[in-house]
Amino acid sequence: MAPSAIELTPGFNFTKVLHSAPYPAISPSRPELSHKGKTVLVTGGHTGIGFAIARAFAQAGADKVIIIGRRDNLVASAASRLASEFSSSRVLGHVCDIADLTSVDELWKKLAKEKTTVDVVVLNAAKLSAKPILDLGRDTVWSDYLLHVRANLDFAERLHKQPGTGHRPKALINLTSVAIHESKLTGQFPTYGATKSAGTMLMQQVAKDVNPEELQIISYHPGGVYTELAEQSGFDKNDTQWDDENLPGQFAVWAASPEARFLHGRFVWAKWDVTELREGSLRIRIDEDNDFLKVGVVGIQEWEKCRITGSELMAK
């Protein structure tokens, strides 16, 4: 989420082609992106971007789409709407607080009892806490870490360790934020940037030790979408040219496909053109630089290069 396109020049300049709405390369109707025979679980899938993601996976032919959220009426309504739109997919709504271990345990026990094997988990649920960190206080700040960090690990572990799945391909897609690399944009939401960064780093570390053909993990910034969360956080619908929620919705389908496997463990923007990521100089950099598009300390490598170059020039 972002206040304005002008402030996001680093991300907006990353690829030559940028998107604010869905485009053919990430269309769920592409046979290469089909999720037929798969079960997809979307956290916070009852509103905004989460609902767009759930819809996109239904468009991609997923056999079962599971929407989870904390508000019973909204979860039920979203599942009903999606089921009426896509009769070929079985759409289920479950009430679950992903930051509550008991609630999550009950969800996965229910899925196991129903003999449901989840193939794709999309970590979309999030919250924004305003005010400086020390004004918010330890407990409020820690609750954000439980949602944006511990829940990531909880769902990643449960997805990976499902009984009887063997080497069955699975995918975990983590919706994160531009705030993990553009710190000035955290503004009045410093805890959001800190927890989203930590959650992304955690998924990055998990990805390092798993085979992407068995568990593909990709994190992405959904773009500037005017959602309920954006409205509650004080953003105005007329502040900027907001992105279509179906852009990050359909991007999730692409990110969970074999086409995106080369981004395993990386962070990207939904606005970046996937053809440019897959081909040319960007793809070469991704394949050759293990630290590219990952969370880490900014500046050390660049300074080292400058120091070496400066020393060489002085020697001449």
Secondary structure, 3 states (H helix, E strand, C coil): CCCCCHHHHHHHCCCCCECCCCCHHHCCCCHHHCCECCEEEEECCCCHHHHHHHHHHHHCCECEEEEEECCHHHHHHHHHHHHHHCCCCEEEEEECCCCCHHHHHHHHHHHHHCCCCCCEEEECCCCCCCCCHHHHCHHHHHHHHHHHHHHHHHHHHHHHCCCCCCCCCEEEEEECCHHHCCHHHHCCCHHHHHHHHHHHHHHHHHHHCCCCCCEEEEEEECCCCCCHHHHHCCCCCCCCCCCCCHHHHHHHHHHCCHHHHHHCCCEEECCECHHHHHCHHHHHHHHHCCCCCCCCCCCHHHHHHHHHHHHHHHHC
